[in-house]
Amino acid sequence: MKALLEKLGLKDVNPGACSRPDNWISDPNGKELISYNPNDGAPIASVMQATAEVYDTVVNNAAESFRSWRSTPAPQRGQVVRDLAIALREYKEPLGELVSLEMGKIKTEGMGEVQEMIDICDFALGLSRQLYGLAMHSERPGHRMYEQWHPLGPIGIITAFNFPVAVWAWNAAIAAVCGNTMIWKPSPTTPLTAVAVQHIANRVMADHGLHGVFTLTIGDNQAIGERMINDPRLPLISFTGSVKVGRYVAETVARRLGRSILELGGNNAVIVAEDANLDLAMRATLFGAVGTAGQRCTTTRRLIAQKSIAGELTDRLVKAYRQVPIGNPLEDGVLMGPLVNAAAVDRMMAALDAARAQGGEILVGGKRLPEKGPHFVEPTIVKMPQQTPLVCDETFAPILYVMEYETLDEAIAIQNGVPQGLSSSIFTTNLLTAERFLSSAGSDCGLANVNIGTSGAEIGGAFGGEKETGGGRESGSDAWKAYMRRQTNTINWSTELPLAQGVQFDVD
């Protein structure tokens, strides 16, 4: 572990805030934050959290840097993000291992998360030459109308523990090419990965003679998070987390007329039709429900199977669940690591108690695995007679609720009948069924897939969901517009001054 930390420049760095390359801010009043290994509960390392004074220093530096960064041509900004991708490629293995060590996801998922950072940087590089506006025809002779997009300013990025680096990159790479600077507040559960990424970003900024484009401040929700969402210097807050906290963030930011991007809860369902390829459906559901130990916002939490094939599909899944290798996420061959902490284990067990009380039958799993470590559990399948209040909630754990349906309309109604609206999928070989699912009367989620699972979205499309998922969009497509302000421009190149709508206002 020591060698891994040294590879990423974490040998001697203890402060938890950075405003300029290699300018880590020490504050004797900062409180120590210890990062724990979810695999065995042992401490990994510690950082000192930022105080309110340090936070102000970081934000002021980002605001100062914005004044020059916004005037840097977008293709030149893209070159900085390109070099960030190159640096991430260089550190992909140790950074991916650190993600696994600190968060608990298996090594291949940790590597995949760093690859996602690289991919979004590559996407942003191309985007830096495609920040297009529109040209419109004016109704007035000798006039030209068009729109253009300008950067917003310093933005706040608040990320969650389950994707400790990728979600930052979704925001940071796009925001940077759009001309914004940023302040990152990572989850207090995963501070070391954030410090490692900041080291990499520092190196890239230094190579370009920059400072303050990418900045970091580590702290708890009260001392730092509360200040960020109330800070008028930050016109945009991108928040990833729970529905409860997200609702508070949205209300707080809206009161100061700021903007927010919200990526909140998911209660994602897979519908399996009677004509589905069951091999595909089983494999996709297994990864969607068990991957990251059920701690993805896109985790498959509900399986809605047509009655004629529900028994066979469930039997296959039960057999597969019993064969899932569980253990140290850094070991080869392991497919499921631990939950992030003891509280997550307790929440899972409480949900299973509630499932039994609401008529559920545990088909496989459902137990703690203390012999493997304090945070290990068995992935669990629960057959539910109907969509109960418990099933409508999101439990961040590897619990899959199985329900049956008769008609497609019934299946879609079950899928849509939860407060969240992030990801969804259907398995079918019938074109009409697939198109019905994708129609305006079908899935109400931000992500709707056919013959692939709910988890593992590509960066090229906009990521986000509806209803209590928050409505935010990040990553690909035109999600970049959330990080910019739109400006409509009209130029009069004539010697007359006609008014729109034919209004006459002449004075002799």
N, C-alpha and C positions, 0 to 999 in steps of 0.2 A: 504493500500500500504506500509506503514511504517513497519508493521509486516512482510509482505512478504520479503522486503529487508533485514530485520534483520535475518530472517531464513536462508538466503543465505550468511550471513556474510558481508552485504553491509552497515551496520549501519554507520561506521565511515571512510570507505576507500574512498579516493578521488583521489589518483594518478592513472594514466592510464598505468603504466608499471610495470612489475614484472619479475625479473631475477632469484630469488631464493625463496624457500618457505618462505612466510610471509615477504619477503623483497620487499615491495612496494616502488618504487623509487619516491621520491618527488623532484620536480624541480621548483624552484620559477619562472623560465622563461617559464614554460609550459602554454599553453592557455587552458582556460576552454572550455569543450565540454558539452553541455546540451542535455540530452536525453528527447525526448518529447513523450507523450502518443498519438498515432494516433487516439485513440477513441474520445478524446476531445481537443487535441492540447495543453494540459497543460504539463508543465515540470514535469519530474519524479525525476531526480537527475542529478548530474554533475560529471564529472571526469576531471582531468587535463591531457592534452595530452602530449605525450613524445616529447622531443626535439631531435635534431640530436645527442647530447651528450649522452642522456639517451638511445637512440636507440643503439649506439655503445656499451654501457655498457651491454645491454641485449644480443646483438649478441656475444660479446666477452665471456660472461658467457656461452652461448649455445655452442660456439666453444670449450671452455675449458672442459665442461661436456661431449662433444662428444668423447673426447679422451679415457675416461673410459667407457662410455656407449656402444660404439661400440664393446668393448671387453667383455662385459657382455654376457653370453650365451643367445641365443634367447629365450629358454624356460623360463629363469629367467626374461627376459624383458616382456614376456607374463604375468607373475605373477603380474607385476606392472599394466599392462593394465587390468587384471582381477580385481584388487582392485579398479581401476578407475570405472569399471562397477558397482561394489558393492556400491561405494560411490554415483554414479549417481542414482542408484535405491533408495537409502536413500533420495535423494533430488529431486526425479522425480516430485512430485507435485508442490513444490514451484518454481522449475526451469521452469517447463512447464507453470506455471502461469505467470512467468516473461517474457517468450518468447511471450505469448499472450499480456501481458501488453505493452511491448516495441515495438513489431513488428506489432501487430494487428490481427494475425490469431486467429481463435476460439480456445477455451480451449482444445478441444479434439485433435486438430492439434498440439497445443503446447506440450501436453503430448506425442503425437505421435513422435514429433521431438526428445524429450529426450529419448523415447524408441528406436529410431533409433540409438542414441549414444550408448545405452546399447548393442544393437544388434551387432553393428560393433566392440565393444570391445570384445564381446563374440567370434565373428568371428576371430578377431585378435589373441585371446588367442590360438585358435586351429591352426591358421596359424603359430604361433611361433615355432611349431614343424614340419612345412611343407614347409620351404623355400628351396625347392629342386633345385638342379642342375642336369645335365645330365652326364652320362658316355659314352664316345665314344671309338670305337675300333681304335687303331693307326695302320697305315700302316707299321710302323717300328717295328721289333722284339724287345721284351724286353722293350716296352714303354707302358705307360698308359696315357690316356687322360680323362679329365673330366672338367666340369665347375662349378664354385661356384659364389655365390652372396655376395657382401659386401655392407655395408651402404655407403651412399653418403656423409653425413655430416650434418651440420645445414641447415634446409630447411625453406623457407618462405611460409606461408599459408595466403592468402588474401581472406577473405570471404565476401559474400554479405548479405544484410539486410534480405532477404526473408527466408533464413534458417540460422539464426544467430549462431546456435550451432551444428547442425547435420553435416554440410559440414566440419566444423573443425574436428569433430570426425572421419569422413571418412578418412581424411588425417592423423590426429594425431595418431589414434590407429594403423593404418597400418605402418606409418613411425616409430613409437616407437618400435614396435616389430622387424622391419627391422634394428634397431640400430641407427636411426637418432635422433638428437635433433631438436627442431623446434621453430620458432618465428612466433607468430600469430598476424596478423593485421586484426581486425574485421572491419566491416562497421562502419563509424562514426555515422550512424543512430541507431545502436544497441550496444552501448558499455557496457551497464550494464550486459547483458547476458554473455558477454565475461569475465567481471570481476568476475561474479559469478562462471563460469566454472573454471577460473584460481584459485579461492579459493579452489574449490574441488580438482583440480589437485595438488595444493600446499600441501594439507593435505596428499594425497596419496604419493607424493614424500617424504615428511617428514617422513612418516611411514617406508619408505624403505631407509632412509638415503641418499636420492638423491637430486640433485638440477640441474636446467638448462635443464632438458629434455623437459618440457613444459614451454614455456615462452610467455609473452604477451607484446605487445607495441601498444598503441592506439594513433592514430594521423591521420592527413589529408593525402590526396593522395600526395601532394607535399612534405611535410616534411618527411613523413615516407614511403609512398608507392613508391615514386621515388627512395629513397635510397635503398629500398629492392630490387627492380628489377635491379638496377645497381650494387649491392653489390657482388663482386667476392667471398666473404666468403660463399655465399649461392648458392650451385651448382644447386638447384632446387627451382623454384617458382611455387606453385599451386595457380592459380587465378580463381576465380568465379566472373563473372560480365558481362558487356555488350560486344557486339562484337567490338564496337569502342575502348574501353579501352583494351580489350583482344588482339586486333591486335597490339596495341602499346606495351603492355607487352611482347608479343611474339617477336617482332622486337628488343626490348631493351635487353631482356635476350639473344636472339640469337647472338647479336653483341658481347657479352662477352663469347660466346660459352657455355652458361649455358643451362639448361633444363627447360621446362615449361610444366605444366599440365593445360590445358585450358578447363573450363566449361563455355560456353558462351550462346548465345541466342538460343531460341527454338521457332518454329512456327508450332506447332504440330497439326496433322490432325487425325480425325476419319473418316474412310470410312465405310458406312453402306450399305451393299448389300441388294438386294430385298428379300433374304431368311433369313435375320438376325432376331434374337430374339429382337424385338423392346423394350421390357421391359429392357433387359440388356443394350442395346445401349443407351436408354434414361437416365438410372440411371448413367451409366459410364460417359456420356457426361456432365450431370449436375454437378457431382463432379469435373470432369476434368476442366470444364470451370469456375465454380463458387468457388471451393475450394481455400482458401487463397486469396479470392477476385481477382482471376486471376493473382496472383503475384508469380507463380511458373514458373521455366524454362520449366517444363513439362506440363503447362496448355494447355488444349485443346482450340485452337484458330480458327480452321477451321473444319466444319462438311461437309463432302462430301457425299451426300445421293443419292442413286439411284432414278431416277425420279418417279418410281412407288410407292415408300413408303415415299418420301420426305415430302409430305403434311401431312400425318398422324404423322410422327415422329416430324416434326416441331410443329404441334399443341400440341402434348404432352409436348414438351419442353417449349413452351410458357406458358402452364397451370402451369407447375412445377415452372418456373421462378417466376410467380406471387405469389407463395406460399412460397418462400424462406424467412425465418425469418432473418432480417437484424438488427444488433444492437451491443451492447457492447459484444466484443468477449469473455469476462469472464463469461457472463451469460449463464446458461443452456438453451438449445433449440435454441440458435442463430446459424445459419449456414453460415453467411457471416458477417465479420467485415468490418472495414474501409480500404481504401487505405492508404499507408504509410504516405503520406504527401500531401500538396496542389498541388505541382508540378505534382504528379501522377494523381490527379483529372483533372488538366488542360490538361495533355497529352491525357487522355481518351476523354475528350470533343472535343479536336481538331481532334482526330481520327474519331469520329462520324460525325463531320462536313465534313471531307474528304470523309467518306463513302457515305454520301448523295450526295456529288458532283460527286462521281464516280458511281452513279446509284444505291446505296444501299437503302434498305427500312428497317427501324427499326420496328421490329415486337413486341418487348416488351422491356421495360426499357429505358435506355438512359438519365436519369435525375440525377441531384444532389439531395441529401437528406439532406439539411442543418438543418432540424429540428432534425435529429439524431446526427449531429456533422459535423465539417468542412470538413471531408475527406470521407464522406459516399456517395455512388452512388448506382444506380440500376444496377443489372446485366443485360446485354443487348444482344439481338439476332438481327443480321442484315442479311437480305437476300441479297446476292450479285449476280448480273447477270453473273459474271465471276471473275476470280482471278486477281484483279486489282493491281496496284503498292502498294496501301495501304495494301491489304491483304498479300502481300509478305513481309511486315515489321512486326516486333513484337511490339505490344503495351502492356505494362505490366499492364493490367487491365482486368476486367471481360467482354470482348467483344467476342462473338462467331459469326463468319461469316459462313453463310450457303450457300452452292452451290450444284447444282445438276449435275448428270452425267448419261450417258447411258451405256457405256461399262466399264468393269473393267480396261482395258488398259487406258482409258480416266481418270478414277479415280486415278490410280497410277501416271499418268503424272501430274495431278493437285497437288496431294500430294507432289511429288518430285520437283515441279516447284517453289520452294522458295530457298533462299540462305542458310537457316538453315537446320540442319539434326539431330535433337535430338531424339524425340519420335514420334511414330506413332502407329495406331491400325486399325484393320478391324473387323467388326462384320458380321459373316457369319456362316451358318451351313453346307456349302459346303466345303468338304475337298480339292477339286481341287482349289477353290478360295483362301482358306487359304494358301495352299502351294505356289500358284503363288505369293501371296503377300509377303511371306517370302523368295522367291527365289532371286538369284542375279539380276534378272530383275524386282524385286518388290520394296519394300520400300528401300530407300537409307539412312535410319536413323540408328543411333546407337542402338536404342531400337525399336523393332517391335513386337507388341502384337496381339493376336487373341482373341476376345470376352472379353477383358478387356480394360480399358481406357488408355490414354496416361500418366496419373499421378499416383504416388504412387509406385515407383519401390522398389523392395526388395533389401536388402544389399548384398545378395549372388551373384548377377551378377555384372559384371563391368558396371559402369554407365558413360555415355558420348555419344557424337554424332559426326557427320561428318560435312564437309563443314564449314560454318561460326560458327558452334557450337564449333569448335576448335580442335576436334580429341582427346581430353584427355579422360582418363578412371580413375575412382576412385572406391573405395569400394571393391566389391568382385571379384571373379574369380582370374585371375593372375595380377590384377591391382597393386599388391605389387611390381612387377618388376620395375615400374617407380621410386620407391624410393630407388633403389639399383643399383650398378654397376656390370656388368658381367665380370668375369675373367675366361679365359680358361687356364687350367694347363696341362702341359705335364711332366711326370716323366720318366726318363730313369733308369731302374733298371738292365740294362745289363752292360757288360764291353766293348761294341762296341759303335760307334758313327755314325750310319747310318743317312743320310740326307733324308728329305722328297723329294718326286717326283723322287727318284733315282739319285739325283745330286751327282757327284763324285768330291771331292775336297781333294785329298791326296797329302801330301808332303813327299818325301823320307827323 
